Amino acid sequence: MTANAFTAHNIRFADGSETLPGYVGGLVADTEWCRGAKRLLDLIYRGGFKGKRIADLGCLEGGYTLEFARMGMDAFGLDVRQTNYENCLEVKRRAGLPNLDFAKDDAWNIAKYGPFDVIFCCGLLYHLDRPREFVWLIGEQARDAIVINTHFAPHDWYPMTAFKDVMGPIEEHEGLPGRWYREHDGGTEEQLEQMKWASWTNQKSFWPTKEALLQMIQEAGFDLVFEQHDIVGPIFDILMNPENVKHHRGVYVGVRTKR
């Protein structure tokens, strides 16, 4: 099995080699999304990562999964696309870490591999048509915490909104408010394989509002629920930057404080 060209995760290995040399986005390990996730995990476990198991759902090319393994956690990445899985296996081979593992499967099948202490879900929830059901599912498989990095549906449109042309009006789905987002028109498995930045089989996805998203996490059994604001830079810049309003995205965390 041979790795394909990497498209998103620039990973540096111990020998100094990188998967995307010169990538404008830099190393996965240096991104604020990754650093923020590691700060959160360190807060939860205070460095006691040995024996703690984390799942990275929709892991793409395995960059975040590797960083969790480097922290000392038993890290497991799951992705449905064959090309991504092959790259993940290349990451596993080059990293040489016994606590790093991957599988090719749909994230809806996570129960086959659980339970976990933490479930990390970055860039996946907004590609699903039943987000409330999915959050309940991962809540059942996560003992301590879930971390969801996702877009959400805006209540009102702003002139700079990025997704206005592909999203519908506010309506109710799964008992919560949100908007439908148009993904693609379907296709063969080979065609879906090439759509790395889209859903797998569902042709449209449902984006809950931010308030609905927080409620979903609480309903999934987490008594501490919050938005993590330190994941893209200084907090003032985060809240005031029009780009953040434009993309309607954030990191939402659920923690069980009584474990």
Secondary structure as UniProt FT lines:
FT   TURN            14..15
FT   TURN            21..22
FT   TURN            24..25
FT   HELIX           28..30
FT   HELIX           32..45
FT   TURN            46..47
FT   TURN            50..51
FT   STRAND          53..57
FT   TURN            60..61
FT   HELIX           63..71
FT   STRAND          74..79
FT   HELIX           82..95
FT   TURN            98..99
FT   STRAND          100..104
FT   HELIX           107..112
FT   STRAND          116..122
FT   HELIX           125..127
FT   HELIX           131..141
FT   STRAND          142..151
FT   TURN            159..160
FT   HELIX           164..166
FT   STRAND          171..173
FT   TURN            174..175
FT   STRAND          176..182
FT   HELIX           189..194
FT   TURN            196..197
FT   STRAND          204..209
FT   HELIX           210..219
FT   TURN            220..221
FT   STRAND          224..228
FT   HELIX           235..240
FT   HELIX           242..247
FT   STRAND          249..255
//
